[in-house]
Amino acid sequence: MSESLSSRTKSLTETVDTESTNEPLIADRWTNNITYRQLVMSSCIGIVQLWWHPYVHDIRRHLPFLFLYNVFSVFFVYPTFYLELALGVVTKKGVLNCWDMAPMARGVGLAMIVSCAFLALSLGTVSAWCLSMVVHCFHSFLPWLHCAAAANPPCAARHRPLTNGSETPPQSFFFNFVLNLKRDGLSGGLGNVVPDLTVYYVISWALVYFIACKRIYSYSKLVLFKDVLAFFVLVSSAFGVTRLQGASRIFYECDWSVLFEGIQIWREALEYALIQMAASQGTLIMLGSYCPKQKQVLANTSMFAFAVSKISSTASALILGAAHGALYKDYENSTNIWKGSSSSMVLWADYAARIPGSQVWSALIFFTLFVLSVSSTGGMYILNFLMTWPVSKTRSPIAAAEAIVVTYLYGQTTFCEDVYFAVGEYPCMFLRICWALTPVVLLLTFLSGMASWAQTEDIAGWALVMLVLLPMALFSLLYLIFKFRVRNIVGTEK
């Protein structure tokens, strides 16, 4: 009996040793017709990269903002991007169950899901806008080429002075005939319900539903289509920018002193970098759980995805900045472009109206934005509010919590060894240093934004931010209470 047990134990030991040391890493079955690397890269090519640019409305701050954005992407966002993929690789679980490594951090996954839900609601609205613009492109001529007589406030034709309160043709068309929006701010209400946009919104969510009901493998054709389409539009638009007079204005009108005027632009650059890389929303953890067992697949995938995201986002920002510079050339003063979600829509429409074949290019550009918004995925005031508060400001504390859990609760060395045994690579020293130091910077950046509570919007915004982050605090508190209670019971029994 003992001999049989001994031989069985020896056999099992030899089998484990053979599997862990002698046999090479075997790639998992991947039944998709695209590679895993393409799937992760595609997560960084979406509507956020081509549409959401917080400072595209301000030509003075545009380039300084892009500079900060790229610097923060290297030192803060790329390590977070790699960390979330590695979490999925190590645990092979979803965004909620991957935190079994540190039970008190289970609320982090729930906070990610809530933040992602707010982002999905926002992108559904953008889908409706883009689909509306695509439909308007099929008129006999582009309706935003000229001013409408019924425009209110007045519309200024090109190469004429832009008086206070007047608007450019694309801006006037977008506000009057797409959004049906008054310009008196929140005092005039949140806007009217537009029947056309309501239909487009339902269509967008119907498409999202049919895509989401499929398995991840059936997503491959849309991934390839949208990525090729997005880069075709970006490359074509980059060549078209060379035809615009005044496009170089963003380079000699930028004011680098804005970097020292306050911390707001620094904070928004960090928040935008996190959004643009799809960090702190759970998508990367899910993708990491599908990672095949191949050496260096995690590092190479992260680097390629990082490069693709920087190229797409920076290129679209420079194209929109060039279009804004051309507007300054036309009107020779202020362009009255609003900050927020409408600025990129207006500038894309204005850019398409300036190049040959404007009708075809307008349809192609807004169709591309529509496809990206559907595959990524109210009124304008609500959209701006969601993107400014629960979507943006929650990213920093969630990313900080991830780094704290891996580095200080679970153990950075243990985690790196898990990554090595999962995919045959060990995270580099740069990543390990960033995981250890960035939580302090991320939390300080988040806390610095809590100084202003003056306006009603700020109070409502921070209330939503705290609602998103509440599961993190609640689960940690409940875990500590349970742990101390069990310890006291065990101590009493002894």
C-alpha positions in Angstrom: 0.0 0.0 0.0 2.7 2.4 1.0 4.9 1.4 -2.0 2.0 2.0 -4.3 1.3 5.4 -2.8 5.0 6.3 -2.9 5.3 5.3 -6.6 2.2 7.3 -7.3 3.6 10.4 -5.6 6.8 10.0 -7.4 5.0 9.7 -10.7 3.0 12.9 -10.0 6.1 14.8 -9.0 7.9 13.8 -12.2 4.9 14.8 -14.3 4.7 18.2 -12.6 8.4 18.8 -13.0 8.3 17.8 -16.7 5.4 20.1 -17.4 6.9 23.1 -15.7 10.5 22.9 -16.8 11.1 20.7 -19.8 8.2 21.1 -22.1 8.0 24.4 -24.1 5.1 26.8 -23.7 2.2 25.6 -25.9 0.0 28.2 -27.5 -3.7 28.0 -26.5 -6.3 27.3 -29.2 -7.2 30.6 -30.8 -10.2 30.0 -33.1 -10.4 33.7 -34.2 -9.3 34.7 -37.7 -7.3 37.6 -36.2 -4.4 37.4 -33.9 -4.6 38.2 -30.2 -2.2 41.1 -30.7 -4.6 42.6 -33.3 -7.5 42.3 -30.9 -5.7 44.2 -28.1 -4.5 46.8 -30.5 -8.0 47.3 -31.7 -9.1 48.3 -28.2 -6.9 51.4 -28.5 -8.4 52.4 -31.9 -11.9 53.8 -31.1 -14.2 56.8 -31.0 -12.3 58.2 -28.0 -9.1 58.5 -30.0 -10.8 60.4 -32.9 -13.4 62.4 -31.1 -12.7 63.2 -27.5 -9.9 65.8 -27.3 -10.4 68.1 -24.3 -8.3 71.1 -25.6 -9.0 71.0 -29.3 -11.2 74.1 -28.8 -8.3 76.2 -27.5 -5.5 76.6 -30.0 -3.2 78.1 -27.4 -3.3 75.1 -25.1 -3.7 72.4 -27.8 0.0 71.4 -28.3 1.0 71.8 -24.6 -1.8 69.5 -23.7 -0.7 66.9 -26.3 2.8 67.1 -24.9 1.7 66.4 -21.4 -0.6 63.7 -22.6 2.2 61.8 -24.3 4.6 62.2 -21.4 2.0 60.9 -18.9 1.2 58.0 -21.3 4.7 56.8 -21.1 5.3 57.0 -17.3 1.8 56.4 -15.9 -0.6 54.9 -18.5 1.5 52.3 -20.2 2.5 50.6 -16.9 -1.2 50.6 -16.0 -2.1 49.2 -19.5 0.5 46.4 -19.1 -0.7 45.7 -15.5 -4.3 45.2 -16.4 -3.4 42.8 -19.3 -1.1 40.9 -16.9 -3.9 40.6 -14.3 -6.1 38.9 -16.9 -3.1 36.7 -18.0 -2.3 35.6 -14.4 -5.8 35.0 -13.1 -7.6 33.9 -16.3 -10.7 35.5 -14.9 -13.0 38.5 -15.6 -12.9 42.0 -14.1 -14.9 40.9 -10.9 -13.3 37.6 -10.1 -9.7 38.5 -10.8 -9.4 40.2 -7.4 -9.4 36.8 -5.6 -5.6 37.6 -5.2 -6.6 40.3 -2.7 -10.2 39.9 -1.5 -10.4 43.4 0.0 -10.0 44.8 -3.5 -13.1 43.2 -5.0 -14.7 46.6 -5.1 -12.2 47.8 -7.7 -13.7 45.5 -10.4 -17.2 46.8 -9.6 -16.0 50.4 -9.8 -14.6 49.6 -13.2 -17.9 48.3 -14.4 -19.8 51.3 -13.2 -17.3 53.7 -14.9 -17.5 51.7 -18.1 -21.3 51.9 -18.0 -21.2 55.7 -17.9 -18.8 55.7 -20.8 -21.1 53.4 -22.8 -24.0 55.8 -22.2 -21.9 58.6 -23.5 -20.7 56.8 -26.6 -24.3 55.9 -27.4 -25.1 59.6 -27.8 -22.0 60.1 -30.0 -23.2 57.3 -32.2 -26.5 59.0 -32.7 -24.8 62.3 -33.6 -22.5 60.5 -36.1 -25.3 58.6 -37.8 -27.3 61.9 -38.1 -24.3 63.5 -39.8 -24.0 60.6 -42.2 -27.6 60.9 -43.2 -27.3 64.6 -43.8 -24.3 64.0 -46.1 -26.6 62.5 -48.7 -28.3 65.8 -49.5 -27.7 67.4 -52.9 -25.0 69.5 -51.2 -23.5 69.5 -47.7 -25.9 71.5 -45.5 -23.1 73.0 -43.4 -21.3 74.6 -46.4 -23.5 77.7 -46.2 -25.4 79.6 -43.5 -29.1 78.9 -43.0 -31.5 81.9 -42.9 -33.3 80.4 -39.9 -30.1 80.1 -37.9 -30.3 81.5 -34.4 -27.9 82.9 -33.2 -26.8 84.4 -36.6 -24.4 82.4 -38.8 -21.3 84.1 -40.2 -20.4 83.2 -43.8 -16.7 82.4 -44.5 -14.2 85.2 -44.9 -16.4 87.6 -43.0 -15.9 89.0 -39.4 -17.2 86.6 -36.8 -19.0 88.9 -34.3 -19.7 88.0 -30.7 -22.4 85.4 -30.5 -22.3 84.4 -34.1 -21.3 81.0 -35.3 -19.5 79.3 -38.2 -21.7 77.3 -40.7 -20.7 73.8 -39.4 -21.3 74.9 -35.8 -24.6 76.6 -36.6 -25.8 73.5 -38.5 -24.8 71.1 -35.8 -26.5 73.1 -33.0 -29.6 74.2 -34.9 -30.4 71.3 -37.1 -28.8 68.2 -35.4 -29.2 69.0 -31.7 -31.9 71.6 -31.8 -30.1 73.2 -28.9 -30.5 76.7 -27.4 -27.3 78.5 -26.5 -28.2 80.0 -23.2 -26.5 77.2 -21.2 -28.2 75.2 -18.5 -30.6 78.1 -17.7 -32.5 77.1 -20.9 -32.8 73.5 -19.8 -31.0 70.4 -21.0 -32.3 70.7 -24.5 -35.3 69.3 -26.4 -35.9 65.7 -27.4 -35.0 65.4 -31.1 -37.0 62.6 -32.8 -34.3 61.9 -35.4 -31.6 61.6 -32.8 -33.9 59.3 -30.7 -34.3 57.0 -33.7 -30.5 57.0 -34.3 -29.8 56.4 -30.7 -32.1 53.3 -30.7 -30.4 52.0 -33.9 -27.0 52.4 -32.3 -27.9 50.5 -29.2 -29.6 47.8 -31.3 -26.3 47.3 -33.2 -24.4 47.2 -30.0 -26.8 44.6 -28.6 -26.4 42.3 -31.6 -22.6 42.6 -31.4 -22.5 42.0 -27.7 -24.8 38.9 -28.0 -22.1 37.2 -30.1 -19.0 35.6 -28.7 -15.7 37.4 -28.8 -14.6 35.4 -31.8 -17.4 36.7 -34.0 -16.1 40.2 -33.3 -13.1 39.7 -35.6 -14.5 41.0 -38.9 -15.7 44.2 -37.3 -12.3 44.6 -35.6 -10.4 44.4 -38.9 -13.0 46.6 -40.8 -13.0 49.4 -38.3 -9.2 49.5 -37.8 -8.5 49.6 -41.5 -11.2 52.2 -42.0 -10.0 54.4 -39.2 -6.4 54.4 -40.4 -7.5 55.0 -44.0 -9.4 58.1 -42.8 -6.5 59.3 -40.7 -3.9 58.9 -43.4 -6.1 60.5 -46.0 -7.0 63.4 -43.7 -3.4 64.0 -42.9 -2.6 64.5 -46.6 -5.7 66.7 -46.9 -4.4 68.9 -44.1 -1.6 70.1 -46.3 -4.1 71.9 -48.5 -5.5 74.0 -45.7 -4.4 77.6 -45.4 -3.6 78.5 -41.8 -3.2 74.8 -40.7 0.2 75.6 -39.2 -1.3 78.1 -36.8 -1.4 75.6 -34.0 2.4 75.6 -33.9 3.1 79.3 -33.7 0.0 80.3 -31.7 0.6 77.8 -28.9 1.5 79.2 -25.5 3.7 77.0 -23.4 3.3 79.2 -20.4 -0.1 77.7 -19.8 1.7 74.7 -18.3 2.5 76.9 -15.3 -0.9 78.6 -14.9 -2.4 75.8 -12.9 -2.7 72.1 -12.4 -5.9 71.6 -14.2 -4.3 71.0 -17.6 -1.9 68.5 -16.1 -4.8 66.7 -14.4 -6.9 66.6 -17.5 -4.0 65.3 -19.6 -3.5 62.4 -17.2 -7.2 61.6 -17.2 -7.4 61.8 -21.0 -4.4 59.5 -21.3 -6.1 56.9 -19.1 -9.4 57.1 -21.1 -7.6 56.9 -24.4 -5.7 53.7 -23.5 -8.9 52.1 -22.2 -7.4 51.8 -18.7 -9.3 51.4 -15.5 -12.5 50.2 -17.2 -12.0 46.4 -17.1 -11.7 45.9 -20.9 -8.0 45.1 -20.7 -8.4 42.5 -17.9 -11.0 40.7 -20.0 -8.7 40.8 -23.0 -5.7 39.6 -20.9 -7.7 36.5 -19.9 -7.7 35.4 -23.6 -3.9 35.8 -23.9 -2.3 32.7 -25.5 0.7 31.0 -23.8 3.5 32.3 -26.0 6.7 33.9 -24.9 6.9 37.7 -25.0 3.4 37.9 -26.3 2.4 40.2 -23.4 5.3 42.7 -23.8 5.1 42.8 -27.6 1.3 43.2 -27.6 1.5 46.1 -25.0 4.1 47.9 -27.0 2.3 47.6 -30.3 -1.0 48.7 -28.8 0.7 51.6 -27.1 2.2 52.8 -30.4 -1.0 52.4 -32.3 -3.0 54.3 -29.7 -0.5 57.2 -29.7 -0.4 57.4 -33.5 -4.2 57.4 -33.9 -4.9 59.9 -31.1 -2.1 62.3 -31.8 -2.8 62.3 -35.5 -6.5 63.0 -35.1 -5.7 65.8 -32.6 -3.3 67.4 -35.0 -5.8 67.1 -37.9 -8.5 68.8 -35.8 -6.0 71.4 -34.6 -5.1 72.2 -38.2 -8.8 72.6 -39.1 -9.2 74.9 -36.2 -6.2 77.0 -37.5 -7.9 77.2 -40.9 -11.0 78.6 -39.2 -8.9 81.4 -37.6 -7.5 82.1 -41.1 -11.1 82.5 -42.4 -12.5 84.7 -39.7 -9.3 86.5 -38.4 -10.5 86.5 -34.8 -12.3 84.1 -32.4 -13.9 81.0 -33.9 -16.3 80.6 -30.9 -15.7 76.9 -30.7 -17.2 75.5 -27.5 -15.2 73.3 -25.1 -16.5 69.7 -24.8 -18.1 67.0 -26.9 -19.3 69.3 -29.8 -15.9 70.8 -30.7 -14.5 67.7 -32.5 -17.8 67.1 -34.4 -17.8 70.7 -35.6 -14.1 70.6 -36.6 -14.5 67.3 -38.5 -17.4 68.7 -40.4 -15.5 71.9 -41.2 -12.5 70.0 -42.3 -14.5 67.7 -44.6 -16.2 70.8 -46.2 -12.8 72.3 -47.2 -11.3 69.4 -49.3 -12.2 68.2 -52.8 -15.0 65.7 -52.8 -16.3 67.1 -49.6 -19.6 65.2 -49.7 -17.9 61.8 -50.1 -15.3 62.5 -47.4 -18.0 63.8 -45.0 -20.0 60.6 -45.3 -16.8 58.5 -44.9 -15.5 60.4 -41.9 -18.8 60.4 -40.0 -19.5 56.8 -40.9 -16.1 55.9 -39.5 -16.8 57.7 -36.3 -20.2 55.9 -36.1 -18.6 52.5 -36.6 -15.9 53.3 -33.9 -18.5 54.5 -31.5 -20.7 51.4 -31.9 -17.8 49.1 -31.5 -16.5 51.0 -28.5 -19.6 51.4 -26.7 -28.8 62.4 -24.1 -28.1 65.7 -24.7 -24.9 67.5 -25.1 -24.9 69.0 -21.6 -25.4 65.6 -20.1 -22.7 64.1 -22.3 -20.2 66.8 -21.3 -21.1 66.2 -17.7 -20.6 62.4 -17.9 -17.3 62.7 -19.8 -15.9 65.3 -17.4 -16.9 63.7 -14.1 -17.7 59.9 -13.7 -15.9 58.8 -16.9 -12.7 60.9 -16.5 -12.0 61.6 -12.9 -12.5 58.0 -11.6 -9.7 56.6 -13.8 -6.8 57.9 -11.6 -8.0 56.4 -8.2 -8.9 53.1 -9.9 -5.5 52.8 -11.6 -3.8 53.7 -8.3 -5.8 51.0 -6.5 -4.7 48.4 -9.1 -1.0 49.3 -8.6 -1.4 49.3 -4.8 -3.1 45.8 -4.7 -0.4 44.2 -7.0 2.6 45.9 -5.4 1.8 46.1 -1.8 -1.0 43.7 -1.0 -0.4 40.7 -3.3 3.3 41.3 -3.7 5.0 42.6 -6.8 7.6 39.8 -6.8 5.0 37.1 -6.6 2.9 38.8 -9.3 5.9 39.1 -11.6 6.7 35.4 -11.1 3.0 34.5 -11.9 3.4 36.5 -15.2 6.6 34.6 -16.0 5.0 31.2 -15.4 1.9 32.2 -17.4 3.6 33.6 -20.6 7.3 33.1 -20.1 8.3 36.7 -19.6 9.3 38.8 -16.5 8.1 42.4 -16.3 11.0 44.9 -16.8 12.4 47.1 -14.1 10.8 50.2 -15.6 7.3 48.7 -15.1 8.0 47.6 -11.5 9.3 51.0 -10.5 6.2 52.7 -12.1 3.8 50.3 -10.3 5.5 51.2 -7.0 5.6 55.0 -7.4 2.7 56.0 -9.6 -0.1 55.4 -7.0 1.2 58.4 -5.1 1.1 60.7 -8.1 -2.3 59.4 -9.3 -3.9 59.9 -5.9 -2.4 63.4 -5.4 -3.7 64.3 -8.9 -7.1 63.1 -8.0 -7.2 64.8 -4.6 -6.0 68.1 -6.1 -9.2 68.3 -8.2 -11.4 68.1 -5.1 -10.5 71.6 -4.0 -13.4 73.2 -6.0 -16.9 72.6 -4.8 -18.3 76.1 -5.6 -20.8 75.4 -8.3 -23.8 73.1 -8.3 -22.3 71.1 -11.2 -19.2 70.4 -9.2 -21.2 69.1 -6.3 -23.3 66.8 -8.6 -20.2 65.7 -10.5 -18.2 64.7 -7.4 -21.3 62.9 -6.0 -21.3 60.7 -9.1 -17.5 60.2 -8.9 -17.9 59.1 -5.3 -20.8 56.8 -6.3 -18.5 55.1 -8.8 -15.7 54.7 -6.2 -18.0 53.7 -3.4 -17.7 49.9 -4.0 -13.9 50.2 -3.5 -14.3 51.7 -0.1 -17.3 49.6 0.9 -15.7 46.2 0.0 -12.4 47.1 1.7 -14.3 48.2 4.9 -16.4 45.0 5.0 -13.4 42.8 4.5 -11.4 44.5 7.3 -14.4 44.2 9.7 -14.8 40.5 8.8 -11.1 39.9 9.2 -10.8 41.5 12.6 -13.9 39.8 13.8 -12.6 36.4 12.8 -9.3 37.2 14.5 -11.0 38.2 17.7 -13.1 35.0 17.7 -10.0 32.8 17.2 -8.1 34.7 19.9 -11.0 34.2 22.4 -11.2 30.5 21.7 -7.5 30.1 22.4 
